[in-house]
Structure formats: C-alpha cells, structure tokens
Amino acid sequence: MSGTDRNVVCSVCGKTFVFTAGEQEFYRQKGFQSPPKRCPDCRRERRERQRVAESQVYRAPSFQAGPSPSAAAFGGEYRSPAFREYDAASDPARSSSRRPTYPAKCAQCGAETQLPFRPVEGKEYYCRDCYRARKGATGP
C-alpha cells in the first residue's frame, strides 16, 4: 500500500471508490495487509446487517436466585431455544416469525409433508410418522 490515493473496485456493488492515503496509513497502523474490498456504502450496510443479526442472537439467561421471567412463562421450567417452534405453535402472536416450509412427498407412505428446508431433487424425505418409525427401528 503506497502513500497516494488509489482507486479500488467494490467487490459487492462494482462501484469504484477512492482509497485515500490517510486510509492507507490507518490500515498500515492496524496491520491490515490488503486494501478494503467494499466501498464505504457497502461496508456501512454490512455493519448494520451484522448489528441487527447480533441483536437477535439468543442470550443465555442469567443465573440468579429465583425463577427467571422467561421461566415463569413456562411454569418455572427453562425452555431451550430448540422448543421455539412448539412455543410459537401454542402462541399465535409468535407464529408469524416461523420459518417458511416447503412441500414434499413422503418416500415411504406417499403423504404430503412440509419441510423446513428446500427439498433436493432425487433425495428421499419422510413425513413425521415415517421418520420416527425409521429412527426407532434403527436405534436411538
């Protein structure tokens, strides 16, 4: 990285932006080896997306004496995030935040079922009952 302004092409939007001598000096002081890949607008947008994602991360409850407010909602019992879909099903206000589902046909009984992911062509999928029966037949 030299001490003169350089034009750099953004890897996200393709716009050309100026990587100033001052920014280059800052990068050198921080120990960065290469120039930025994203323009200032794309960097700002990426940081905002990361902040939103970080604010939605599950936080473990604090371990204080007595039941927590979230535990009180489930009769004093701690509920793992794995039970989110069951909690959403019992609370209609939360059902709008559920993931989309995709239709598929059960490979064993032929019933229509819903998958929480897009099915891949040529792969076998099972309805809940057939899946549990297969899983129970092969062991725990």
N, C-alpha and C positions, 0 to 999 in steps of 0.2 A: 504494500500500500504506500503510495507516494504522497507528497505534501501538496498536490494540486487537485483541484476539483475533477471528479470523474463522472461520466455518465454510465449508469447501470440500468439494465432492463429488469423490471419486476418479474419474478417467476410466476406470480399469480395472475396479474391483470395484463402484463405485457407492456405497460407504460414505461417510458424512460424517465428516470429521476436522477437528480444530481447528488452524488456522494461527496460532500464538501471536505475541504482539507481539515476543518475543525472536527468533523465527524470521524474522519480517518484517524486523527490524533487521539480522539476519545476511544475508538476501537483498539488502537495500539496500546493505550494505557490499561484497558480492561483485559488485554491479552487475546483478543479475538484475531484469528488468523485470516479470515476472509471477509470481503465486503458483504453488506446486507443483501439478502435475496429478494426482500419485499420492499415495496415503496412505502413511504410513511403512512399513506391511507390504508394500505393492506395490513401493515403492522398494527395500526390502531384498531382496525376491525378484528384482527386475530386476538389481540389482548382483551378486547371487550367480550368476544366469544368465550375465551378462557375464563374470564372473571365470572360470567354467567354460569358456566359449567362448574366452576369451583364452588359457587354458592349453592348448587344443587346436590353437592356430594353429601352422602349420608354421614352424619356425625354421630359417633358413639355417645350414648348417654353418660352424663357424669355420674360417678359412683358416690352418691351422697346417702346419708342415712334416710330411711323412709322411702316410700314409693315415689317414683318419678311421675310427672304429669302424663307422659305417654303411656306408662304402665297402668296408670289409673283408668285410662280409656279402655283397656282390655282386662279389667277385673284384677288389676295388680300384677298381671303377668307380662313379662318382657316379650315383645314380638320382634322377631328377626325381620329384616327387610325382605327376606325370601317369601314372607307371607303377604307381601304388598298386594298381589292380585286377589287374594282371598278377602283382605280387608276392603279393597276397592269394590269388590262384588257386593259386600254387605253394606257399603256406604255409597248410595247413588251419587252423592256430591263429588266423590273422588273417581267415579267410573270414567269421566271424560279424559282423565290422564292416562288411561290404559294404552298399551302398545297396540298397533294395528295387527290384525290377524289375517291369515291367507288361507283360502280353501284348499283342501286336498282330499284325496280318496284313500281310505284305509286299504293297505295292501292285503290284509287278512280277511276282513269281513265285507269290504266294499262300501262301508258307510262314509258319508261326507263328514269331514272333521275340520277343525280350524288349527292352524299352526302359528306360532308367534314369530315365524321367520318365513322368507320366501322359499317355497319348495324347489328343489333342483330336479330337473328332468332326468328320469331313469333311476331315481333313488326311491326306496320304499319308505313309506310313512305309515304310522298306525294310529288308530283312534285311542282314546284314553284307556278304554277297557281292554283292548287287544294288547296295548303296550304293557299294561300292568300284568296281564296274563303271561305274556312272553317273559317279562322281567322276573316274575315269580317262578316261572318254570326253570330259568337258568340259574337262580340263586339270588342272594341278597344284593 
